[in-house]
Amino acid sequence: MLAHIISPATNPLEFIFSITNEPSPSRTILIICNSLTPFCTSVAVEHRRSMVSLQMIAAATNVQIVFAPSLLHLRGFLSTIPPHPRNDEILAVWGLVMAHRETSQFSVQGLGRTVASLVDAGIRSGRTVVIGDCGAVEKYGEFKMWWEDSVPLLNTSAKVGSLSGTVIGKTVPVSKILGRWFHFPKDDFA
């Protein structure tokens, strides 16, 4: 069985470096769940704080980058990934959970549907699936890692307050949803 992994990377450059930092880099499909301009802006900010190695740039020739500015784009692209006989390639997605955050799909139901499509594309194409997302999420004045956030069970759950308002009804931690399919880098993540 192919591996499905949660990356501990908390910014896009760190994520890209982690999937391309191998002596013989695998061919990789990197899906960025954002449009080009906001992603480039966030990378430019991070680039000032970190060094981009020549190895990372050289490996980029083995990376097909796809921008998915919406969940429809993401799910559509995942459905078009063809079967592939090799098992040493990577399907990496940056910003999967964040892409759901401001939509009606920010729920167990919506996130589960997208993750199932992603895992299916990975199995069908013989690729290891790796996901990463923005580091910490602020909720009620506290910062939590993105996988510690909770989502409502259904897409129709009511929210009270602002965009990050309280959800009425049962919620489930993102780590529990992803834990069905993915391995976390440390036991204390899930």
C-alpha positions in Angstrom: 0.0 0.0 0.0 1.2 3.5 -0.8 2.0 6.0 1.9 -0.2 9.0 2.7 1.7 11.5 4.8 1.0 14.7 6.7 4.0 17.0 6.3 5.2 18.9 9.4 6.1 21.9 7.2 4.3 25.1 8.2 5.1 27.3 5.2 5.1 26.7 1.5 8.9 26.9 1.0 9.5 24.4 3.8 6.9 22.1 2.2 8.3 22.3 -1.3 11.8 21.8 0.1 10.7 18.7 2.0 9.2 17.0 -1.0 12.1 17.8 -3.3 15.0 17.3 -0.9 16.1 13.8 -1.9 19.3 12.7 -3.6 17.3 11.6 -6.7 14.1 13.6 -6.6 10.9 11.8 -7.6 8.6 13.2 -10.2 6.1 15.2 -8.3 2.7 16.8 -9.0 2.5 19.7 -6.6 -1.0 21.2 -6.3 -1.2 24.6 -4.6 -4.7 25.2 -3.3 -4.6 28.9 -4.1 -4.3 31.2 -7.1 -0.9 32.2 -8.4 -0.7 35.8 -7.1 -1.5 35.1 -3.4 0.8 32.1 -3.4 3.7 34.0 -4.9 3.2 36.8 -2.4 3.3 34.3 0.6 6.4 32.6 -0.9 8.1 36.0 -1.4 7.6 36.8 2.3 9.0 33.4 3.4 11.9 33.7 0.9 13.2 36.7 2.8 13.4 34.6 5.9 14.9 31.5 4.4 17.5 30.3 1.9 16.4 28.5 -1.2 18.9 25.8 -2.1 20.2 25.0 -5.6 19.1 21.5 -5.0 15.5 22.7 -4.5 15.6 24.7 -7.7 17.2 21.8 -9.7 14.6 19.4 -8.4 11.9 21.8 -9.7 12.4 20.4 -13.2 10.8 17.2 -11.8 7.9 19.1 -10.3 4.6 19.8 -12.2 3.0 22.7 -10.4 -0.8 23.1 -10.6 -2.7 26.0 -9.1 -6.2 25.2 -7.9 -7.9 28.4 -6.8 -11.1 26.7 -5.7 -12.3 23.3 -4.5 -14.0 22.7 -7.8 -10.6 23.2 -9.6 -8.9 20.9 -7.1 -11.5 18.1 -7.3 -11.6 18.4 -11.1 -7.8 18.1 -11.4 -7.7 15.1 -9.1 -10.2 13.3 -11.2 -8.0 13.8 -14.3 -4.8 12.3 -13.0 -4.2 9.2 -15.1 -3.1 5.7 -13.9 0.6 5.4 -13.7 2.7 2.1 -13.4 5.5 3.6 -11.3 5.2 3.8 -7.5 8.1 6.2 -6.7 6.3 9.4 -7.5 4.6 12.0 -5.3 1.3 13.8 -5.3 1.7 16.7 -3.0 -1.0 19.2 -2.0 -0.4 22.5 -0.2 -3.3 24.3 1.5 -5.9 21.6 1.4 -7.6 22.5 4.7 -7.2 26.2 4.2 -9.0 25.9 0.8 -12.0 24.6 2.7 -11.9 27.2 5.5 -14.0 30.1 4.0 -16.4 27.8 2.1 -19.5 25.8 3.0 -17.3 22.7 2.5 -15.4 23.4 5.8 -17.0 20.3 7.4 -16.3 16.7 8.0 -18.5 16.0 5.0 -16.7 18.5 2.6 -13.2 17.8 3.8 -13.8 14.0 3.7 -15.1 14.2 0.1 -12.0 16.1 -1.0 -9.5 13.9 0.9 -11.2 10.8 -0.5 -10.7 12.1 -4.0 -7.1 12.9 -3.3 -6.4 9.4 -1.8 -8.2 7.9 -4.8 -6.0 9.9 -7.2 -2.9 8.8 -5.3 -3.8 5.1 -5.4 -4.9 5.2 -9.1 -1.7 7.0 -10.2 0.6 4.9 -7.9 1.8 8.0 -6.1 2.6 8.7 -2.5 0.3 11.5 -1.3 1.7 14.2 0.9 -0.3 17.2 2.3 0.7 20.3 4.1 -1.0 23.5 5.2 -0.4 26.8 6.9 1.1 26.5 10.3 -1.1 27.9 13.1 -4.7 28.9 13.2 -6.0 31.4 15.7 -9.1 30.5 17.5 -10.4 32.2 20.6 -7.1 34.0 21.1 -5.1 30.8 21.1 -2.9 29.5 18.3 -3.3 25.8 17.2 -1.7 23.8 14.5 -4.0 23.5 11.5 -4.7 19.8 12.2 -5.9 20.7 15.7 -8.8 22.8 14.4 -12.3 21.3 14.5 -14.9 21.3 11.8 -18.7 20.7 12.0 -20.1 17.3 10.9 -22.2 18.6 8.0 -21.9 21.3 5.4 -25.2 22.8 6.7 -24.1 23.4 10.3 -24.9 26.9 11.5 -22.2 29.4 12.5 -22.6 32.2 15.0 -20.5 35.3 14.9 -17.7 36.3 12.4 -16.0 34.1 9.8 -14.2 32.3 12.5 -17.4 32.1 14.7 -18.6 29.4 16.9 -20.1 26.4 15.2 -23.4 25.1 16.6 -23.5 21.3 16.7 -21.1 18.4 16.9 -17.5 19.1 15.6 -14.6 16.7 14.8 -10.9 17.5 14.9 -9.3 17.7 11.4 -6.6 15.3 12.6 -9.3 12.7 13.2 -10.6 13.1 9.6 -7.2 12.9 8.1 -6.1 10.1 10.4 -8.3 7.7 8.5 -6.0 7.9 5.5 -2.8 9.7 6.5 0.2 9.1 8.7 1.2 12.0 10.9 5.0 12.5 11.4 4.7 12.2 15.2 2.2 10.2 17.3 1.1 13.3 19.2 -0.2 15.0 16.1 -3.3 12.8 15.7 
